[in-house]
Amino acid sequence: MNTDKKLLRELQAGDSNAFSSIYWQYSSHIYFFINSMLHNTMAAEDITQNVFLKLWEKHESVDIEQNLEAYLFTIARNFVYKEIERQLQSESFVSKAAERKDYATIDSDIESQSFMEYLDRLIDKLPPKQKTIYILSRQKNMSYKEIAEVLSISEKTVENQLHNALKFLKRYIKTEELFLLLSILFLEC
């Protein structure tokens, strides 16, 4: 752990060698984590690069007291969530899903043309603060820091509220429906 703190301190000072060390130490773990969630090697490679790009972009403000591995996996998880949402919202996903015969087994609330309406209805059920934070993060692509500044709250509050919003949405998206949607998406990749 002391090695991570030393690397973070050097990274914060802009040391590209520290960044390289972090990359080589953690990139394969991050890649396998992302690929295990997406089952798409090209997307996993791209997102892995984005995780480390984000780390470099934020290197001056990185907290040297935080757990580096947990920080990287949190960035990766957020990119994966955004990628899944992007794939679910894409027109090609909806048209591919509509072409498949077994898509008819999905509940009528989640037909290809009404999935986004279903998701919007779920988002509307979120408590007001969670809904605002979810929209700013996932639809406006704002960072935790930017949201915290706009809403005059702490970044930790933003993180907690977004976590609770995602938990709520996951709970209401029936497992079989989401599984079928993701299966269709990943079969086409």
C-alpha positions in Angstrom: 0.0 0.0 0.0 2.9 2.4 0.7 4.0 1.8 -2.9 0.6 2.9 -4.1 0.7 6.1 -2.0 4.2 6.8 -3.3 3.0 6.3 -6.9 0.0 8.5 -6.3 2.1 11.3 -4.8 4.4 11.1 -7.9 1.4 10.9 -10.2 -0.1 14.0 -8.5 3.2 15.8 -9.3 2.8 14.9 -13.0 5.4 12.1 -13.1 4.8 10.1 -16.3 6.9 7.2 -15.0 4.6 6.9 -12.0 1.6 6.8 -14.4 3.3 4.1 -16.5 4.0 2.0 -13.4 0.3 2.3 -12.3 -0.8 1.4 -15.8 1.4 -1.7 -16.1 0.5 -2.8 -12.5 -3.3 -2.4 -12.9 -4.3 -2.4 -16.6 -4.7 -6.2 -17.0 -6.9 -6.4 -13.9 -9.0 -3.5 -15.1 -9.3 -5.0 -18.5 -10.4 -8.5 -17.3 -12.9 -6.8 -14.9 -14.4 -4.8 -17.8 -14.4 -7.7 -20.2 -16.1 -10.0 -17.6 -19.0 -7.5 -17.5 -19.2 -6.6 -21.2 -18.0 -9.8 -22.9 -16.6 -7.6 -25.7 -12.8 -7.5 -26.0 -12.7 -4.4 -28.2 -15.0 -2.4 -25.8 -13.0 -3.7 -22.8 -9.7 -2.5 -24.5 -11.2 1.0 -25.2 -12.7 1.4 -21.8 -9.5 0.3 -20.1 -7.7 3.0 -22.0 -10.3 5.5 -21.0 -9.9 4.6 -17.3 -6.3 5.4 -17.4 -6.9 8.5 -19.6 -9.3 9.7 -16.9 -6.7 9.0 -14.2 -4.1 11.1 -16.1 -6.6 13.9 -16.7 -7.4 14.0 -12.9 -3.8 13.3 -11.8 -3.3 16.7 -10.2 -6.4 16.3 -8.0 -6.0 12.6 -7.1 -6.3 11.8 -3.4 -3.2 10.1 -2.3 -4.9 8.6 0.8 -7.4 6.7 -1.3 -7.1 3.0 -2.2 -5.7 3.2 -5.8 -7.1 -0.1 -6.9 -10.6 0.7 -5.6 -10.4 4.1 -7.3 -9.5 2.6 -10.7 -12.2 -0.1 -10.4 -14.8 2.6 -9.5 -13.8 4.5 -12.7 -14.0 1.3 -14.7 -17.4 0.4 -13.3 -18.8 3.8 -14.1 -17.5 3.6 -17.7 -19.1 0.1 -18.0 -22.4 1.4 -16.8 -22.3 4.2 -19.3 -21.3 1.8 -22.1 -24.2 -0.5 -21.3 -26.6 2.4 -21.2 -25.2 3.7 -24.4 -25.7 0.3 -26.0 -29.2 0.0 -24.7 -30.1 3.4 -26.0 -28.6 3.0 -29.5 -31.0 2.6 -32.4 -29.0 -0.3 -33.8 -29.6 -2.2 -30.5 -33.3 -1.6 -30.7 -33.5 -2.6 -34.3 -31.4 -5.7 -33.8 -33.5 -6.7 -30.8 -36.7 -6.2 -32.7 -35.5 -8.5 -35.5 -35.0 -11.4 -33.2 -38.0 -13.7 -32.8 -37.3 -14.6 -29.1 -37.5 -10.9 -28.3 -41.3 -11.4 -28.0 -40.8 -13.2 -24.7 -39.9 -9.9 -23.0 -42.8 -8.3 -21.0 -44.9 -5.9 -23.1 -43.5 -3.0 -21.0 -40.1 -3.6 -22.4 -40.7 -4.0 -26.1 -37.9 -2.6 -28.3 -39.7 0.7 -29.1 -40.7 1.3 -25.5 -37.6 0.4 -23.5 -36.5 4.0 -23.2 -40.0 5.0 -22.1 -39.8 2.2 -19.5 -36.4 3.4 -18.3 -37.7 7.0 -18.2 -40.6 5.9 -16.0 -38.2 4.3 -13.7 -36.0 7.4 -13.5 -39.1 9.5 -12.8 -39.7 7.2 -9.7 -36.4 8.2 -8.2 -36.4 10.7 -5.3 -35.8 14.2 -6.7 -32.2 14.6 -5.6 -31.2 11.1 -7.0 -33.1 11.8 -10.2 -31.2 15.1 -10.7 -27.9 13.6 -10.0 -28.6 10.6 -12.2 -29.6 12.8 -15.1 -26.6 15.1 -14.7 -24.2 12.1 -14.5 -25.6 9.7 -17.0 -27.4 11.8 -19.6 -25.4 15.1 -19.3 -22.1 13.2 -18.7 -21.0 15.5 -15.9 -18.3 14.3 -13.4 -19.0 13.9 -9.7 -17.0 17.1 -9.0 -19.0 19.1 -11.6 -22.3 17.8 -10.2 -21.2 18.6 -6.6 -20.4 22.2 -7.7 -23.6 22.7 -9.5 -25.7 21.3 -6.6 -23.6 22.7 -3.8 -23.1 19.3 -2.2 -20.0 17.1 -1.6 -18.6 14.7 -4.2 -19.3 11.9 -1.7 -22.9 12.8 -1.6 -23.1 12.7 -5.4 -21.4 9.3 -5.4 -23.8 7.9 -2.7 -26.9 9.3 -4.4 -25.9 8.0 -7.8 -25.1 4.6 -6.2 -28.5 4.5 -4.6 -30.2 5.6 -7.9 -28.5 2.8 -9.8 -29.4 0.3 -7.1 -33.0 1.4 -7.4 -33.0 1.1 -11.2 -31.4 -2.3 -11.1 -33.9 -3.6 -8.6 -36.8 -2.6 -10.9 -35.4 -3.8 -14.1 -36.4 -7.5 -13.9 -33.4 -9.8 -14.1 -34.8 -11.9 -16.9 -35.7 -8.8 -19.0 -32.3 -7.2 -18.6 -30.5 -10.5 -19.1 -32.4 -11.1 -22.4 -31.6 -7.5 -23.6 -28.0 -7.9 -22.8 -27.8 -11.4 -24.3 -29.2 -10.1 -27.6 -26.8 -7.2 -27.6 -23.7 -9.4 -26.9 -24.8 -12.1 -29.3 -24.7 -9.5 -32.1 -21.2 -8.3 -31.1 
